[in-house]
Amino acid sequence: MSDTVFHPDERRAQALAGFDIASAPIRPAMPEQHRAFFAALPYVLASTLDENGWPVATLLTGPPGFISTPDATHLRVNAPRRQDDPALAAMRSGNEIGLLGIDFSNRRRNRANGKIGRMDKNRIEIEVDQSFGNCPKYIQIRELVASATLNPPPAREDLETLDDDARRLIVGADTFFVATHAHRGTPQGGADVSHRGGQPGFVHIEGNRLYIPDFTGNKFMNTLGNLLAQPRAALLFVDFDSGDILHLQGTTEILWQPDALKGPAGAERYWCVEFTRGWRFRQALPWRGRNVNYSPATLATGTW
């Protein structure tokens, strides 16, 4: 729990943001409460790096217990895997992986980053290098209701530009996930996936460029530190009404001054993503979200 838990570009991002973080509760193993948390989840976000060096992300689902922790440094995820998911195709033994567990019923979230160990048809075993919690800011509470999935599922739709359906989902979203990757092979680096939230419309689109406000958070600067080192990102949007999943990849730029854009109230800086390619899975989720309860932190922000 010293400054060695951050890689140099996380430290650089903290300095650019004016933060002075003496230490952080980023552990080399999962505490018991994190192990119990993951084991109770019916879904988890996962990210890795594809063969071309791009971050990729996916959402894995299953009944509570589909994630297990045989000990404090290993996670096992047992879930059916789509053959046409590029993110899952990139997950191989020895590759780095980032996991984000988030509970939409109570705003809890924990992360576990490490390396992929053994794999088989439906199991991914993760050797944990970093375990840490995040604050509940900007997480919207939702009731998740079971919904039947199509069998066979609709085929993946590849996107070379942002079509109307993608734009509608993005500009109406109050939640998305961002996958980044930096400093491969170091204890502080690797794959990472994080949550972003705001009022519907907090992500702004101009052409094929997305602008995202960066609100006050835990000040670790994990995502922006990674983007300083490697300005590639993957964004994962979930349509809680239809069950669609939208995955976007693009190059990024960070705008450090809050007056760089006239964006939402509460923005301390901005970052943008120039869309490169993407894909969509229709009706992919076995649940839908309803009865949204916006976080007090979210309600204190604005829109474009």
Solvent accessible surface area in square Angstrom, and as a share of the most:
residue,aa,sasa,rsa
1,M,141,0.63
2,S,52,0.34
3,D,75,0.39
4,T,87,0.51
5,V,20,0.12
6,F,9,0.04
7,H,3,0.01
8,P,95,0.60
9,D,17,0.09
10,E,8,0.03
11,R,67,0.24
12,R,116,0.42
13,A,0,0.00
14,Q,3,0.01
15,A,74,0.57
16,L,93,0.46
17,A,23,0.18
18,G,67,0.64
19,F,38,0.16
20,D,137,0.71
21,I,25,0.13
22,A,88,0.68
23,S,60,0.39
24,A,3,0.02
25,P,62,0.39
26,I,5,0.03
27,R,80,0.29
28,P,105,0.66
29,A,30,0.23
30,M,6,0.03
31,P,33,0.21
32,E,122,0.55
33,Q,111,0.49
34,H,9,0.04
35,R,52,0.19
36,A,60,0.47
37,F,11,0.04
38,F,0,0.00
39,A,38,0.29
40,A,68,0.52
41,L,4,0.02
42,P,43,0.27
43,Y,4,0.02
44,V,0,0.00
45,L,1,0.00
46,A,0,0.00
47,S,1,0.00
48,T,2,0.01
49,L,19,0.09
50,D,20,0.10
51,E,149,0.67
52,N,101,0.52
53,G,23,0.22
54,W,35,0.12
55,P,0,0.00
56,V,0,0.00
57,A,2,0.02
58,T,9,0.05
59,L,18,0.09
60,L,8,0.04
61,T,30,0.18
62,G,19,0.18
63,P,101,0.64
64,P,95,0.60
65,G,46,0.45
66,F,10,0.04
67,I,1,0.00
68,S,44,0.28
69,T,21,0.12
70,P,62,0.39
71,D,61,0.32
72,A,33,0.26
73,T,52,0.30
74,H,51,0.23
75,L,0,0.00
76,R,71,0.26
77,V,2,0.01
78,N,70,0.36
79,A,3,0.02
80,P,111,0.70
81,R,48,0.17
82,R,57,0.21
83,Q,170,0.76
84,D,45,0.24
85,D,7,0.04
86,P,30,0.19
87,A,0,0.00
88,L,14,0.07
89,A,59,0.46
90,A,5,0.04
91,M,5,0.02
92,R,126,0.46
93,S,72,0.46
94,G,54,0.52
95,N,39,0.20
96,E,23,0.10
97,I,1,0.01
98,G,0,0.00
99,L,1,0.01
100,L,0,0.00
101,G,0,0.00
102,I,0,0.00
103,D,32,0.16
104,F,5,0.02
105,S,75,0.48
106,N,76,0.39
107,R,38,0.14
108,R,100,0.36
109,R,22,0.08
110,N,7,0.04
111,R,7,0.03
112,A,0,0.00
113,N,12,0.06
114,G,7,0.06
115,K,79,0.33
116,I,3,0.02
117,G,13,0.12
118,R,142,0.52
119,M,52,0.23
120,D,73,0.38
121,K,165,0.70
122,N,60,0.31
123,R,52,0.19
124,I,4,0.02
125,E,17,0.07
126,I,1,0.00
127,E,73,0.33
128,V,9,0.05
129,D,58,0.30
130,Q,20,0.09
131,S,0,0.00
132,F,2,0.01
133,G,29,0.27
134,N,19,0.10
135,C,38,0.23
136,P,72,0.45
137,K,73,0.31
138,Y,22,0.08
139,I,0,0.00
140,Q,0,0.00
141,I,40,0.20
142,R,21,0.08
143,E,73,0.33
144,L,51,0.25
145,V,50,0.29
146,A,95,0.73
147,S,35,0.23
148,A,96,0.74
149,T,70,0.41
150,L,86,0.43
151,N,147,0.75
152,P,113,0.71
153,P,62,0.39
154,P,39,0.24
155,A,79,0.61
156,R,81,0.30
157,E,56,0.25
158,D,93,0.48
159,L,15,0.08
160,E,161,0.72
161,T,72,0.42
162,L,6,0.03
163,D,48,0.25
164,D,98,0.51
165,D,46,0.24
166,A,1,0.00
167,R,71,0.26
168,R,152,0.55
169,L,26,0.13
170,I,0,0.00
171,V,71,0.41
172,G,45,0.43
173,A,9,0.07
174,D,7,0.03
175,T,3,0.02
176,F,0,0.00
177,F,2,0.01
178,V,1,0.00
179,A,0,0.00
180,T,2,0.01
181,H,6,0.03
182,A,4,0.03
183,H,60,0.27
184,R,160,0.58
185,G,64,0.61
186,T,56,0.33
187,P,102,0.64
188,Q,47,0.21
189,G,16,0.15
190,G,6,0.06
191,A,3,0.02
192,D,7,0.04
193,V,0,0.00
194,S,5,0.03
195,H,4,0.02
196,R,46,0.17
197,G,4,0.03
198,G,0,0.00
199,Q,45,0.20
200,P,60,0.38
201,G,19,0.18
202,F,1,0.01
203,V,1,0.01
204,H,55,0.25
205,I,25,0.13
206,E,100,0.45
207,G,51,0.49
208,N,50,0.25
209,R,71,0.26
210,L,1,0.01
211,Y,29,0.11
212,I,0,0.00
213,P,2,0.01
214,D,11,0.06
215,F,22,0.09
216,T,48,0.28
217,G,33,0.32
218,N,51,0.26
219,K,85,0.36
220,F,18,0.08
221,M,18,0.08
222,N,15,0.08
223,T,5,0.03
224,L,3,0.01
225,G,0,0.00
226,N,7,0.03
227,L,5,0.02
228,L,42,0.21
229,A,41,0.32
230,Q,63,0.28
231,P,62,0.39
232,R,67,0.24
233,A,0,0.00
234,A,0,0.00
235,L,0,0.00
236,L,2,0.01
237,F,0,0.00
238,V,8,0.04
239,D,33,0.17
240,F,17,0.07
241,D,118,0.61
242,S,40,0.26
243,G,0,0.00
244,D,14,0.07
245,I,13,0.07
246,L,0,0.00
247,H,1,0.00
248,L,2,0.01
249,Q,1,0.00
250,G,0,0.00
251,T,63,0.37
252,T,18,0.10
253,E,84,0.38
254,I,24,0.12
255,L,40,0.20
256,W,51,0.18
257,Q,114,0.51
258,P,72,0.45
259,D,120,0.62
260,A,50,0.39
261,L,50,0.25
262,K,200,0.85
263,G,22,0.21
264,P,4,0.03
265,A,65,0.51
266,G,50,0.48
267,A,15,0.12
268,E,62,0.28
269,R,11,0.04
270,Y,4,0.02
271,W,0,0.00
272,C,2,0.01
273,V,2,0.01
274,E,66,0.30
275,F,16,0.07
276,T,70,0.41
277,R,97,0.36
278,G,3,0.03
279,W,5,0.02
280,R,11,0.04
281,F,9,0.04
282,R,65,0.24
283,Q,76,0.34
284,A,26,0.20
285,L,2,0.01
286,P,47,0.29
287,W,17,0.06
288,R,48,0.17
289,G,9,0.09
290,R,127,0.46
291,N,107,0.55
292,V,58,0.33
293,N,79,0.41
294,Y,62,0.24
295,S,2,0.01
296,P,101,0.64
297,A,25,0.19
298,T,0,0.00
299,L,108,0.54
300,A,80,0.62
301,T,12,0.07
302,G,17,0.16
303,T,65,0.38
304,W,88,0.31
